[in-house]
Amino acid sequence: MTENGGGETQKWKFKGNEALTKASGITVRGVLDMLMDNLNPDDNRLLLRLGHGDPSHFPCFYTTPSAEYAVVDALRSRQFNCYSSSVGILPARQAVAEYLSRHLPNKLSPDDVFLTLGCTHAIEVALSVLAHPGANILLPRPGYPYYEAMSSYIGLENRHFNLLPEKGWEVDLDAVEALADENTVAMVIINPGNPCGNVYTYEHLQKVAETAKKLGILVIADEVYEHLTFGNNPFVPMGVFGHTVPVLTLGSISKRWIVPGWRVGWLVTNDTQGILQESGLVESITSFLNISSDPATFIQGALPQIFENTNEEFFSKIKKTLGQGADLCYGEIKGIPCFTCPSKPEGSMFVMVKLNLCLLSDIQNDLDFCKKLAKEENMVILPGSAVGMKNWVRITFAVEPSTLEQGLERIKAFSLSHAK
Ligand SMILES: *Cc1c(COP(=O)(O)O)cnc(C)c1O
C-alpha cells in the first residue's frame, strides 16, 4: 500500500509471482553475482572468472569466420526477415536433421527436429510437455540447475540419482531403478557432462537405454557439449539407442561454435518405433511451441551454411585448447593438498574438485571457500552447492591459457595461506 497525495492509501491488486522466486532457488548466475559482490575493490590484479562457462570473450575461443559469414549472408539475403513457423523454418530443420544424422545409424527427418531458443528453451519444452499432475523426473546430481528450477516451476517432482565420481561420473543405474515409480516419466543425462567433464562410453549409454526401457521412461539427452571431447572416449549420441528407448536429444550451437548469444538450438526426437508420436508427446511439443517464441529467423536461415562451411580445423583447434586447459588444471590441482580431483575431464569445459576441509584452518564449506577466494585473490570459481555437490567446487578451464595459469596459482597460494 502507498500513500497518495490526499493522505488516503491506494491499494494495488498485483504482486510478483512467488512460485518463480521459489523455483529459481540457487542458480549459477545468482551465486556468481553474490561472489562478484565479495571482491576486494582495492585489489588491482586482473579479475579472473573461472566460474561460468562462456568462453566467447577470449580470443583463443572466437568463433569461426565462416559462421559469421553465414549469418551475414542470411541477413542480407532478405529471405529471413519474416516470422518463423513455430517449429522452425524447413531449411533449418532439414539442416539440423542432416547434421545430427552424420553420427546416427538411421536418418532423421526434418519432422523430428524442433528449433528452439538455445538448449535452455529445449529443456523448457521437454520438461513442459512431460509435466502432468503427480509426475516425477530423475535428474543427475551433480547437474545443471536449470533443470531443477524449471521442473519445479512447472510442477514436476525432482528426484536425484548420483553420478559416481570413482567411475568417471557414470550414472548410478541402481539408484535410478530404486527411485523410479509409477509416476516417473523421464531421466536426464548430460553428455559430455557439465559440471563433471565426463564423456560416457557406448556401453554405459546402452545400459542407460536398457534401464530406461525397463522402467518405461524416456531419456532426455542434453548434448549441448556434443563433440567437445579430448580424452579417450569419443562422443556417442544417445540417439544411437533410439530403437531401444525414445530419446529427446537437446542441443544448440552455443557451445560447439562458442556463440551462446546467437540463441539457436534444437529438440530432436530419436525414436525409430514412433512411441513419442503414439503417446501424444510430439503433438504436445508442437502445441507448446505454438505458445512460445522462436529463434530469430535469420539465425535459423544461417544454420545450413554454418553446418556446411565450418571446417574441421576450427573444431580441432578448440578441442586442443580445451584439452590443454584440462591437462593444466588436472596437473596443478594434484599439487594442491586440499583438493582432490577424481578424474581428468575428457569433455565439455569444466572439472569438479573435492575440497578436503579438514586440511584447511578457517573454511566452513564450499561457499565460504569461494567467498574468501574472491575477496583475497580477486577470482571467481563456482561452489559445488550451486550444482548439487556441497563441499566441492567447479572450475572452468575454457579461458585464455594465461588466465588459467594465473588462476591456478592464486588458488594454490590461497590454499597454502589457509592450510592447517
Ligand atoms: C550451457 C548449457 C545449456 C544451455 O545452452 P544454451 O544453448 O546456451 O541455451 C544447457 N545445458 C547444459 C548442460 C549447459 O551447460
The ligand as an SDF file (V2000), in Angstrom:
LIG
                    3D

 15 15  0  0  0  0  0  0  0  0999 V2000
   25.0710  -24.1370  -21.4400 C   0  0  0  0  0  0  0  0  0  0  0  0
   24.1700  -25.2770  -21.1790 C   0  0  0  0  0  0  0  0  0  0  0  0
   22.8450  -25.2630  -21.6500 C   0  0  0  0  0  0  0  0  0  0  0  0
   22.2270  -24.0550  -22.3050 C   0  0  0  0  0  0  0  0  0  0  0  0
   22.6300  -23.8940  -23.6120 O   0  0  0  0  0  0  0  0  0  0  0  0
   22.1550  -22.6400  -24.4730 P   0  0  0  0  0  0  0  0  0  0  0  0
   22.2130  -23.1200  -25.8750 O   0  0  0  0  0  0  0  0  0  0  0  0
   23.1280  -21.5450  -24.2020 O   0  0  0  0  0  0  0  0  0  0  0  0
   20.7910  -22.2700  -24.0600 O   0  0  0  0  0  0  0  0  0  0  0  0
   22.0650  -26.3990  -21.4430 C   0  0  0  0  0  0  0  0  0  0  0  0
   22.5390  -27.4820  -20.7780 N   0  0  0  0  0  0  0  0  0  0  0  0
   23.8070  -27.5030  -20.2840 C   0  0  0  0  0  0  0  0  0  0  0  0
   24.2610  -28.7130  -19.5620 C   0  0  0  0  0  0  0  0  0  0  0  0
   24.6540  -26.3940  -20.4530 C   0  0  0  0  0  0  0  0  0  0  0  0
   25.8770  -26.4030  -19.9210 O   0  0  0  0  0  0  0  0  0  0  0  0
  1  2  1  0
  2  3  1  0
  2 14  2  0
  3  4  1  0
  3 10  2  0
  4  5  1  0
  5  6  1  0
  6  7  2  0
  6  8  1  0
  6  9  1  0
 10 11  1  0
 11 12  2  0
 12 13  1  0
 12 14  1  0
 14 15  1  0
M  END
$$$$
